[in-house]
Amino acid sequence: MERKELSKDDSLILKGLAILVIMLHNLFRWIEPSTGENEFGFSHDFVYRFGELLASQPQEFINIIFSYLGHFGVQVFIFLSGYGLTKSMLAKPTTWSAFMGNRLKKIYPLLLIAIAGYVLFSWAVDNYLPTGNDKSSIIYKLLIIHTMMPYEGISLCGPWWFFGLIIQLYILFPILLNLSQKYGPKILILIVVASYVWLFSAFYCYDHDLLLAVWNAPGHLPEFCLGMWLALRRNVVISRWWLLPALAAFALGNFFAPFYPFTFLAVTVIILICYNSVSEAIARHKLICRPLVFLGSISMFLFAVHGFMRKPFINYATSHGNAAVSLLTALAFVAAAIAVSLIIRPLYKLIVQLLDRIRIDIPPKTDKAIKTVTLSFLAVVALYFIVSPLQNYHDIELNQNQTTKKCRFTTDNTIESGTQFSDILRIKLGLCGMVKMEFDAEFDTHECEDGHIPMLITDINHIYWGAFNIPKTDGFQKVHFERTIYSGFFDRIRKKKFNIYVWNNEGVSMKFRNAEVKISCQKWGCKPLDKHTN
């Protein structure tokens, strides 16, 4: 099958399909029956659960399919970015600084409107305004560094991790295009190989924690480079036989960890081949084509607002609990997101028009200096990312430059059924590179039902968190938890607030006693711990 050039309508249709499945995924993943998904990490349990739920609850197939597969719509936007940027730059070459300026003029107003919408929506619906930790998260997103910080990428509004990713791809794109024009499109193959080296290194060095790898540009260069490659190779032929290895890679990546990093590129190829097969049929049916083109035209606004709008719809669908209500709720959710998108679109266009009036001519030498500084900074962060897991996960004895603090509480503590959070310890940490938390206590959870056990949470400024399921006991029994936490690139230079608390997410009663917390930290000028309270 000979690949045709993607027209503007083709791109809009693909964007419309992609944003629709992303929105439904981000809604249904929180509504039972939920499968879990291999978006930022791998577990073959999710695919088994996917199959079991389809077999046992076929009436919920819409929920189940979007819950497990819907996040792959992101790959369409990454591919189309590489494809569209290449076509645009070939038609109208420009400098790196001018290119980045134009990109930021379009993406940053959307980010500002999205954050403002989040604050207003939280205040109107939950009577909540951002507090200390949330204010920090807003600042990280305004600086567009949130994806470089562990667990900050999905804070406030999960889908917003894409802002950080796309800006990084914009930064790299002119360099990738220049290399492709100088050495030929085949150089993109080497870049894809380097990306997979990055992904596999993260997969194994980070003990299967791919968050930082997948949130950032190196983790999604294969899909981006595929878009560039197709834009550069106008006469390329995509055979339907490509579908077989792509399906095989995708299937293996859902069941076996070593194949997992290939699923993103594989699903992109599958989507392209399938779309090429049905694109003419879609174009002929206006009742299908026009709505998808419309959704594609407002996809950026839908992406910006749907994440923080979903909570009341999730609560409603969860409280009523059946397939018909879930489907109707999903339709109402999409309609509401469309309405809000149409409201904010004129404001966005006005801001972009005002910014377009600002024109700054940057001399070639200054342009080169700005590009060098930016790329050097990203290289330092990437290097830190590569070496930090070897340091932080394999050197957990904390023998160098170590500061240790023990806090013991001998009084009995009761977690009431109506209490959502029960504080165990709040403590300030100085500047440090790694923290090791050890927690010992005696728990009595005999009143809890199986599967309804509260979770112990460790939290540092909303940056790192870990949940430990407390085992069901018959009378008081000793339990021990420990966790080693490393500091992200931007977190080594500031003090941290470390919290340990029980999240009573199931609303049960529980007692614990003789709790002892041991906090150890080291490296990078570790200072004594202070101001601890229970």
Secondary structure, 3 states (H helix, E strand, C coil): CECCCCCHHHHHHHHHHHHHHHHHHHHHCCCCCCCCCCCCCCCHHHHHHHHHHHHHCHHHHHHHHHHHHHHHHHHHHHHHHHHHHHHHHHHCCCCHHHHHHHHHHHHHHHHHHHHHHHHHHHHHHHCCCCCHHHHHHHHHHHCCCHHHCCCCCCCCCHHHHHHHHHHHHHHHHHHHHHHHHHHCCCHHHHHHHHHHHHHHHHHHHCCCCCHHHHHCHHHHHHHHHHHHHHHHCCCCECCHHHHHHHHHHHHHHHHCHHHHHHHHHHHHHHHHHHHHHHHHHHHHCHHHHHHHHHHHHCHHHHHHHHHHHHHHHHHHHHHHCCHHHHHHHHHHHHHHHHHHHHHHHHHHHHHHHHHHCCCCCCCHHHHHHHHHHHHHHHHHHHHHHHHHHHHHHCCCCCCCCEEEEEEEECCCEEECCCCCEEEEEEEEECCCCEEEEEEEEEEECCCCCCCCCCEEEEEECCCEEEEEECCCCCCCEEEEEEEEEECCCCCCCCCEEEEEEEECCCCCCEEEEEEEEEEEEECCCCCCCEEEEC
